Amino acid sequence: MWAAKKAIRSIHGEATAPPRLTRFALRPPKSVEVEFADGPAFSLSSEFLRVYSPAADSKVRSFGGEKVVFGRRHVGIMFVEPVGNYGVRLLFDDLHKTGIYTWDYFYHLGTNKFSLMRNYIRTLKKHGLSRDPRPK
């Protein structure tokens, strides 16, 4: 029934609310697992979450007006802080901690994980950048 309602709403252009989060698990330092009421479960790497941080300032470099986060292949998650009943703040080991990841945003990231990661890698290649950190 829920799938039918979702299909009808998408045909009529109405926004549908993402399903309710049923499980959140930190697998330190490299991933977060989320599961939703309608069935999907996603394992999201710390690199992926760091690159797609919802923070306005996420230590990005601008290349021709395009903001790119690079060199975060080995970033880890050190801590998770609950934010109300709608999300969490992740503290990464590069000390980035300003983004609030809502349950809706986790759902968006999970359902679009492969296309988002593919686009990220294409953007890095386009600008001659790497997922690996620069040597010091």
C-alpha positions as CSV (number, residue, x, y, z in Angstrom):
1,M,0.0,0.0,0.0
2,W,2.8,2.4,0.9
3,A,4.5,1.8,-2.4
4,A,1.3,2.6,-4.3
5,K,0.8,5.8,-2.4
6,K,4.4,6.8,-3.1
7,A,4.0,6.1,-6.8
8,I,0.8,8.2,-6.9
9,R,2.5,11.1,-5.2
10,S,5.5,11.0,-7.5
11,I,3.2,11.0,-10.6
12,H,1.4,14.1,-9.2
13,G,4.6,15.8,-8.2
14,E,4.0,15.7,-4.5
15,A,7.0,15.3,-2.2
16,T,7.1,12.1,-0.2
17,A,8.5,11.8,3.2
18,P,11.4,9.4,3.6
19,P,10.6,6.3,5.8
20,R,11.3,6.3,9.5
21,L,14.7,5.4,10.8
22,T,14.7,2.1,12.7
23,R,18.4,1.5,13.4
24,F,21.5,3.6,13.5
25,A,24.9,2.0,14.3
26,L,28.4,3.5,14.2
27,R,31.1,1.1,13.1
28,P,34.1,3.1,14.1
29,P,36.1,4.4,12.6
30,K,35.1,3.7,9.0
31,S,31.3,3.5,8.6
32,V,27.8,4.2,9.8
33,E,24.9,1.7,9.2
34,V,21.3,3.0,9.0
35,E,18.1,1.0,8.4
36,F,14.7,2.3,7.6
37,A,11.1,1.1,8.2
38,D,10.4,0.4,4.6
39,G,13.3,-2.1,4.5
40,P,16.4,-0.5,3.1
41,A,19.6,-0.7,5.1
42,F,22.7,1.2,4.1
43,S,26.4,1.1,5.1
44,L,27.9,4.5,4.5
45,S,31.7,4.9,4.6
46,S,33.2,7.7,6.6
47,E,34.9,9.0,3.5
48,F,31.5,9.2,1.7
49,L,29.9,10.9,4.7
50,R,32.7,13.4,5.0
51,V,32.6,14.3,1.3
52,Y,28.9,14.8,1.4
53,S,28.8,16.7,4.7
54,P,25.8,18.9,4.9
55,A,27.9,21.7,6.6
56,A,28.2,25.0,4.8
57,D,32.0,25.0,5.6
58,S,33.3,21.5,5.1
59,K,37.0,22.3,4.3
60,V,36.4,22.4,0.5
61,R,38.5,23.9,-2.2
62,S,36.8,25.7,-5.1
63,F,37.9,24.8,-8.6
64,G,36.2,27.0,-11.2
65,G,33.3,27.6,-8.9
66,E,32.9,23.9,-8.2
67,K,33.5,23.0,-4.5
68,V,35.5,19.8,-4.1
69,V,36.5,17.9,-1.0
70,F,39.5,15.7,-1.7
71,G,42.1,13.6,0.1
72,R,39.6,12.0,2.6
73,R,40.0,8.3,1.7
74,H,41.3,7.4,5.2
75,V,39.2,9.8,7.3
76,G,37.5,8.2,10.3
77,I,34.6,9.0,12.5
78,M,35.6,9.6,16.1
79,F,32.3,10.5,17.8
80,V,28.6,10.7,17.1
81,E,26.4,13.3,19.0
82,P,22.6,13.1,18.8
83,V,20.8,16.2,17.7
84,G,17.3,16.3,18.9
85,N,15.3,13.3,17.6
86,Y,16.0,14.0,13.9
87,G,19.7,13.5,13.3
88,V,23.3,13.4,14.5
89,R,26.5,15.4,14.3
90,L,29.5,13.4,13.3
91,L,33.0,14.3,14.5
92,F,35.6,13.2,12.0
93,D,39.3,12.7,12.8
94,D,40.2,15.6,10.5
95,L,38.2,17.6,13.2
96,H,35.3,18.4,10.9
97,K,32.2,18.5,13.0
98,T,29.8,21.2,11.9
99,G,27.3,19.2,9.7
100,I,24.1,17.8,11.0
101,Y,23.1,14.6,9.3
102,T,19.3,14.3,9.5
103,W,17.6,10.9,9.1
104,D,16.2,12.2,5.8
105,Y,19.6,13.1,4.6
106,F,21.0,9.6,5.5
107,Y,18.1,8.1,3.5
108,H,19.0,10.4,0.5
109,L,22.7,9.4,0.7
110,G,21.9,5.7,1.0
111,T,19.4,5.6,-1.9
112,N,21.8,7.6,-4.1
113,K,25.1,6.2,-2.8
114,F,26.5,4.8,-6.0
115,S,25.6,7.7,-8.3
116,L,26.9,10.2,-5.8
117,M,30.2,8.4,-5.3
118,R,30.6,8.0,-9.1
119,N,30.1,11.7,-9.5
120,Y,32.5,12.5,-6.8
121,I,35.3,10.4,-8.4
122,R,34.6,12.0,-11.8
123,T,34.9,15.5,-10.2
124,L,38.2,14.5,-8.6
125,K,39.6,13.2,-11.9
126,K,38.3,16.3,-13.7
127,H,40.4,18.5,-11.4
128,G,43.4,16.2,-11.2
129,L,42.7,15.4,-7.5
130,S,42.8,12.2,-5.5
131,R,40.8,10.5,-2.8
132,D,44.2,9.9,-1.0
133,P,45.6,12.6,1.2
134,R,48.6,14.6,-0.1
135,P,51.9,13.5,1.3
136,K,53.3,15.9,4.0
